[in-house]
Amino acid sequence: MTDDLLARHQAVLPSWMSLLYEEPLEIVHAQDRRITDSNGRTYLDFFAGVLTNSIGYDVAEIGDAVRKQLDTGVLHTSTLYLIRSQVELAERIAKLSGIPDAKVFFTSTGSEANDTALMLATQYRRSNQVLALRNSYHGRSFGTVAITGNRGWSASALSPVKVNYVHGGYRYRSPFRDLSDSAYIDACVADLVDVLQIATSGDVACLIAEPIQGVGGFSLPPDGLFKAMKEVLDAYGILFVSDEVQTGWGRTGEHFWGIQAHDVVPDMMTFAKGLGNGLAIGGVVGRAAVLDCFQAQSFSTFGGNPVSMVGATAVLDYISDHDLQANCTARGNQLLSGLRAVANPVVGEVRGKGLMIGVELVEPGTTTPSVRAAARMLEETRNRGLLIGKGGLHGNVLRIGPPMTLTEAEAQEGLDILVDALAATHAALT
């Protein structure tokens, strides 16, 4: 990328649109799990456009489906007309959700999906009170920023809802971190009850939670936490919304949806990102009574558009036909075991499931978050031909989320680079 393009970017785009790397890169070509920048340098991609390019790049099955739709001349009709591919995809997602009598509403993004879920929950319950998890992230819209429990992404204190935050999603720095799994769950449920009794009037609309906190650094609670929480929610009539924008479609390996690890069925789930493999798509799937609760008319201009619908259907077919959920388990175990075997003082914790892996970096010999180590790791891995992401409450967590089609050889290649880069980062810090 030339300095001229960076200067032009800075001149016409908002300053809060952050770019990775000391010298931001421009991606001009991609194939399988590798991308090429404007300087001709090729990288192995372990971030997948923030987990959006779920099955990689230049996938023939998706391209063929999209081109076939383009050949009809119908790129858009709006949901005011019948769209066969929208109905067929909704039928499929409703069945996959496991939610009885489910209905689906399509949007263009995950932020819009979560905003829709908030609007549905507050309308259904006739309450503007919402519960969210500390260290959470649910999007960039006005409503979703309001329920984001991460100061680095909370752009405004103004809010259309009254939100209270509960413990549970981020165990590494939790006051309950040293408890056993069962005791940790008990402590978080007790906190939920306490918040309900003290900070709310009881008639809360919903609790929204990510099974694995994405922007929060791929942090996750013990399995079973959300089942225990939902027992409390059910006693109050409060809805439970699972934000599956990053955890859906088999990425966690052991289950198709992240929430299934907790043996509980939510009232609504939101989705986006990986379903489109780069095409703009999002949505809400939930109980019919909840999705039908609007009294006013509504529609979506771009949600449900034929191009995204046929592309997303091709993505689901590919995931199923190639058993990518099982591949996520195998490649995830390969990466997790390899990273956990590294004895490096800058690594505080390696966590995750499937191909959602977080590496929390600390100042050597402490638990103090190391922002400088994370920044250095991005440069060290890039210099070695690997792209990763970063996040976490303190910006000190490496986010590793390759396409779900990652091969065993590519996983080993990326692992070797990560281990080497960690050693270089430790040397630089000390």
C-alpha positions in Angstrom: 0.0 0.0 0.0 1.3 3.4 -0.9 1.5 6.3 1.7 -0.8 8.2 -0.6 -3.7 5.7 0.0 -3.2 5.9 3.7 -3.2 9.7 3.6 -6.4 9.7 1.5 -8.0 7.3 3.9 -7.2 9.5 6.8 -8.5 12.6 5.0 -11.9 11.3 4.2 -12.7 8.5 6.7 -13.4 9.0 10.4 -10.4 8.9 12.8 -12.1 6.2 14.9 -11.9 3.7 12.0 -8.8 2.1 13.3 -6.3 0.3 11.1 -4.1 -2.7 12.1 -0.3 -2.5 11.8 2.2 0.3 11.9 2.1 0.3 8.1 -1.5 -0.6 7.2 -1.9 -3.1 4.4 -4.2 -3.1 1.3 -5.5 -6.5 0.3 -5.7 -6.9 -3.5 -6.0 -10.7 -4.0 -7.1 -13.8 -2.1 -7.2 -17.5 -2.6 -8.1 -20.3 -0.2 -6.6 -19.2 3.2 -4.0 -16.8 1.8 -4.3 -13.1 0.9 -1.9 -10.9 -1.1 -1.2 -7.2 -0.4 -0.6 -4.4 -2.9 3.2 -4.9 -2.5 2.9 -8.5 -3.7 3.4 -10.0 -0.3 1.3 -13.1 0.5 0.1 -14.0 4.0 -1.6 -17.0 5.7 -4.8 -15.5 7.1 -5.6 -16.4 10.7 -8.2 -13.7 11.2 -10.5 -14.2 8.2 -11.8 -10.7 8.0 -12.8 -10.8 11.7 -14.1 -14.4 11.3 -16.3 -13.4 8.4 -14.6 -15.3 5.6 -15.6 -18.5 7.2 -14.6 -20.9 4.4 -11.8 -18.8 2.8 -11.5 -17.0 -0.4 -12.5 -17.6 -4.0 -14.7 -20.5 -3.2 -16.2 -21.8 -6.5 -19.5 -23.0 -5.0 -20.3 -19.6 -3.6 -19.1 -17.7 -6.7 -21.2 -20.0 -8.9 -24.4 -19.4 -6.8 -23.9 -15.7 -6.8 -23.2 -15.5 -10.5 -26.3 -17.6 -11.3 -28.4 -15.1 -9.3 -26.7 -12.1 -11.0 -27.5 -13.6 -14.4 -31.2 -13.3 -13.6 -30.7 -9.5 -13.3 -32.4 -9.5 -9.8 -29.9 -8.2 -7.3 -32.7 -6.7 -5.1 -36.4 -6.7 -4.8 -37.0 -5.8 -1.0 -38.9 -7.8 1.4 -42.2 -6.3 0.2 -42.1 -9.1 -2.4 -41.9 -12.8 -2.0 -38.3 -14.0 -2.2 -38.0 -17.8 -2.7 -34.3 -18.0 -1.6 -35.2 -16.0 1.6 -38.0 -18.4 2.6 -35.8 -21.4 1.9 -32.9 -20.1 3.9 -35.2 -19.0 6.8 -36.7 -22.5 6.9 -33.3 -24.0 7.1 -32.0 -21.7 9.9 -35.2 -22.1 11.8 -34.7 -25.9 11.8 -31.0 -25.6 12.7 -31.7 -23.3 15.6 -33.4 -25.9 17.7 -35.9 -23.2 18.8 -39.5 -24.6 18.7 -41.8 -22.9 16.2 -39.0 -20.5 15.2 -39.2 -17.6 12.8 -36.4 -15.7 11.1 -35.8 -12.0 10.2 -32.8 -11.1 8.0 -30.7 -8.0 8.3 -27.5 -6.7 6.7 -25.1 -6.9 9.7 -24.6 -8.3 13.1 -25.1 -4.9 14.7 -28.5 -4.6 13.1 -29.4 -8.1 14.1 -28.6 -7.4 17.8 -30.4 -4.1 17.6 -33.5 -5.9 16.2 -33.3 -8.5 19.0 -33.2 -5.6 21.5 -36.2 -4.0 19.9 -38.2 -7.3 19.9 -37.3 -8.1 23.5 -38.2 -4.7 24.8 -41.5 -4.6 22.9 -42.4 -8.2 23.9 -41.7 -7.5 27.6 -42.9 -3.9 27.5 -39.7 -3.0 29.4 -36.5 -1.0 28.5 -34.4 -2.8 31.0 -31.6 -5.1 29.6 -28.9 -7.3 31.1 -25.6 -7.8 29.4 -22.3 -9.3 30.4 -19.2 -7.4 31.4 -16.5 -7.3 28.7 -19.2 -7.8 26.0 -19.5 -6.4 22.5 -22.6 -6.5 20.4 -22.1 -4.0 17.7 -21.7 -0.4 16.5 -25.3 0.9 16.4 -26.8 3.2 19.0 -28.6 0.4 20.7 -25.8 -2.1 20.7 -23.2 0.3 21.9 -25.5 0.9 24.9 -25.1 -2.8 25.9 -21.4 -3.1 25.2 -19.6 -3.8 28.4 -16.1 -2.9 27.1 -15.0 0.7 27.5 -12.8 0.7 24.5 -15.9 0.1 22.3 -18.4 2.2 24.2 -18.5 5.4 22.1 -21.4 7.0 23.9 -23.0 7.0 27.4 -26.3 7.8 25.8 -28.7 4.9 25.6 -32.2 3.9 24.4 -32.2 1.2 27.1 -31.4 0.9 30.8 -28.6 -1.7 31.1 -27.0 -3.5 34.0 -24.0 -5.7 33.6 -23.4 -9.1 35.2 -20.4 -11.3 35.8 -19.6 -14.4 33.8 -18.0 -14.1 30.4 -14.4 -13.1 31.3 -13.0 -15.5 33.8 -9.3 -14.7 33.6 -9.6 -11.3 35.4 -12.8 -12.1 37.3 -13.0 -11.9 41.1 -14.2 -15.5 40.9 -11.3 -16.7 38.7 -9.8 -19.1 41.3 -13.1 -20.9 42.0 -13.9 -24.3 40.5 -16.2 -24.5 37.5 -19.3 -25.2 39.5 -18.4 -22.6 42.2 -17.7 -20.1 39.5 -21.2 -20.7 38.0 -22.8 -20.5 41.4 -21.1 -17.1 42.1 -22.1 -15.7 38.7 -25.7 -16.8 39.1 -25.8 -15.3 42.6 -24.5 -12.0 41.1 -27.3 -12.2 38.5 -29.9 -12.6 41.2 -28.4 -9.8 43.2 -28.5 -7.4 40.2 -32.1 -8.3 39.5 -33.1 -7.7 43.0 -31.1 -4.5 43.6 -30.6 -2.7 40.3 -33.8 -3.5 38.4 -37.5 -3.3 38.9 -37.7 -7.0 38.0 -39.5 -6.7 34.7 -36.3 -6.9 32.6 -36.7 -7.5 28.9 -33.8 -9.8 28.2 -30.3 -10.9 29.0 -28.0 -10.9 25.9 -24.8 -12.8 25.9 -22.0 -14.1 23.6 -21.2 -17.7 24.3 -17.6 -16.7 23.6 -16.9 -13.0 23.8 -15.4 -12.1 20.5 -14.0 -8.5 20.7 -13.6 -9.2 24.4 -10.6 -11.5 23.5 -12.3 -14.9 22.9 -13.0 -15.2 26.6 -15.5 -17.8 27.7 -17.2 -19.1 30.9 -17.4 -22.8 32.0 -20.0 -24.8 30.1 -23.3 -24.7 31.8 -23.2 -21.1 33.0 -26.0 -19.9 30.7 -28.3 -22.9 31.5 -28.0 -22.0 35.2 -28.6 -18.3 34.4 -31.7 -19.1 32.2 -33.3 -20.9 35.1 -33.2 -17.6 37.0 -34.4 -15.7 33.9 -37.3 -18.1 33.4 -38.5 -17.5 36.9 -38.9 -13.8 36.1 -40.1 -14.3 32.5 -37.0 -12.6 31.1 -35.9 -13.5 27.6 -32.5 -14.9 26.8 -30.7 -13.8 23.6 -27.6 -15.7 22.4 -25.3 -13.5 20.3 -24.0 -16.0 17.8 -22.5 -13.5 15.3 -19.0 -15.0 15.8 -19.8 -18.4 17.4 -22.3 -19.7 14.9 -22.1 -22.2 12.0 -19.8 -24.8 13.6 -16.8 -22.6 14.3 -16.5 -23.7 18.0 -16.1 -27.3 16.7 -18.0 -29.2 19.4 -21.3 -27.6 18.5 -23.0 -25.9 15.6 -24.1 -23.0 17.9 -21.9 -21.7 20.7 -24.8 -21.7 23.2 -25.2 -25.5 22.7 -22.2 -26.0 25.0 -24.4 -24.9 27.8 -27.3 -27.3 27.1 -29.9 -24.6 26.8 -32.2 -23.3 24.1 -32.4 -19.5 24.0 -35.5 -17.5 23.1 -33.6 -15.7 20.3 -30.3 -16.1 18.6 -28.6 -13.4 16.4 -26.2 -14.3 13.6 -24.1 -12.7 10.8 -20.5 -12.8 9.7 -19.5 -16.3 8.7 -22.9 -17.2 7.2 -22.2 -14.9 4.2 -18.4 -15.6 3.8 -18.0 -11.9 2.9 -21.5 -11.2 1.7 -23.5 -8.8 3.9 -26.0 -10.8 6.0 -27.3 -10.9 9.5 -30.4 -11.9 11.2 -32.5 -13.0 14.2 -34.0 -16.4 14.8 -36.4 -16.9 17.7 -39.7 -18.0 19.1 -42.6 -17.0 16.9 -44.4 -15.3 19.7 -41.5 -12.9 20.2 -40.8 -12.2 16.5 -44.4 -11.6 15.8 -44.8 -9.1 18.7 -44.6 -5.9 16.6 -47.9 -4.2 16.1 -46.6 -1.7 13.5 -45.5 -2.6 10.0 -41.9 -3.1 9.2 -39.6 -4.5 6.5 -35.9 -4.6 5.6 -34.5 -2.9 2.5 -31.4 -5.1 2.1 -32.0 -7.9 4.6 -33.1 -11.0 2.7 -31.8 -9.8 -0.7 -31.5 -12.6 -3.2 -27.7 -12.3 -3.7 -26.9 -12.7 0.0 -29.6 -15.5 0.4 -28.2 -17.7 -2.4 -24.6 -17.1 -1.3 -25.4 -17.9 2.4 -27.2 -21.1 1.3 -24.1 -22.1 -0.6 -22.0 -21.4 2.5 -24.3 -23.7 4.6 -24.1 -26.4 2.0 -20.3 -26.2 2.0 -20.0 -26.3 5.8 -22.3 -29.4 5.8 -20.8 -31.2 2.8 -17.2 -30.8 4.0 -17.9 -31.4 7.7 -16.2 -28.2 8.6 -17.5 -28.4 12.2 -15.3 -31.5 12.7 -12.4 -29.7 11.0 -12.7 -26.8 13.5 -12.4 -29.3 16.3 -9.4 -31.0 14.9 -7.5 -27.9 13.8 -8.5 -26.0 17.0 -7.2 -28.8 19.2 -3.9 -28.7 17.1 -3.5 -25.0 17.7 -4.6 -24.9 21.3 -2.4 -27.8 22.4 0.6 -26.3 20.5 0.1 -22.9 22.1 -0.5 -24.2 25.5 2.8 -26.2 25.3 4.7 -22.9 24.9 6.5 -21.8 28.1 6.7 -18.1 27.5 6.4 -15.5 30.3 4.4 -13.1 28.1 1.5 -15.6 27.7 -1.0 -15.3 30.6 -3.6 -17.7 29.2 -4.5 -19.6 26.1 -8.2 -20.2 25.7 -11.0 -20.9 23.2 -12.8 -23.6 21.4 -12.4 -24.8 17.8 -11.1 -22.1 15.6 -11.8 -19.3 18.1 -8.6 -19.0 20.1 -7.5 -16.1 22.4 -3.9 -15.7 23.7 -3.9 -13.2 26.6 -0.5 -11.4 26.8 0.9 -10.1 30.1 4.0 -8.2 31.2 6.6 -11.0 31.8 6.2 -12.6 35.3 3.0 -10.8 36.1 -0.7 -10.8 35.2 -0.6 -7.1 34.1 -2.1 -6.7 30.6 0.6 -6.1 28.1 -0.7 -3.9 25.3 2.9 -3.5 23.9 3.3 -7.3 23.6 0.1 -7.5 21.6 1.1 -4.7 19.3 4.6 -6.2 18.9 3.0 -9.7 18.1 1.0 -8.3 15.3 4.1 -6.9 13.6 6.2 -10.0 14.3 3.6 -12.3 12.9 3.0 -10.1 9.8 6.8 -10.0 9.2 6.7 -13.8 9.1 3.8 -14.0 6.8 0.8 -14.5 9.2 -2.2 -12.2 9.8 -3.9 -12.3 13.2 -6.2 -10.0 15.2 -6.2 -8.5 18.6 -8.8 -7.5 21.2 -9.7 -7.8 24.8 -10.8 -5.3 27.4 -7.2 -4.0 27.5 -6.2 -4.6 23.9 -3.7 -7.3 25.0 -5.3 -10.5 23.6 -4.3 -12.1 20.3 -7.4 -13.2 18.4 -6.9 -16.3 16.2 -9.8 -17.2 14.0 -8.8 -18.7 10.6 -11.2 -19.9 7.9 -12.9 -23.1 8.9 -11.3 -24.8 5.9 -7.8 -24.5 7.5 -5.7 -27.5 6.7 -3.4 -29.5 9.1 -0.3 -28.2 7.3 -1.5 -24.6 7.4 -2.3 -24.9 11.1 1.2 -26.1 11.8 2.7 -23.4 9.6 0.7 -20.7 11.5 1.6 -22.3 14.9 5.3 -22.3 14.1 5.1 -18.6 13.2 3.1 -17.8 16.4 5.7 -19.6 18.6 8.6 -17.9 16.9 6.9 -14.5 17.1 6.2 -15.0 20.8 9.8 -15.7 21.5 10.9 -12.6 19.6 8.3 -10.5 21.4 9.5 -11.8 24.8 13.1 -11.0 23.8 12.1 -7.5 22.7 10.2 -6.8 25.9 12.9 -7.9 28.2 
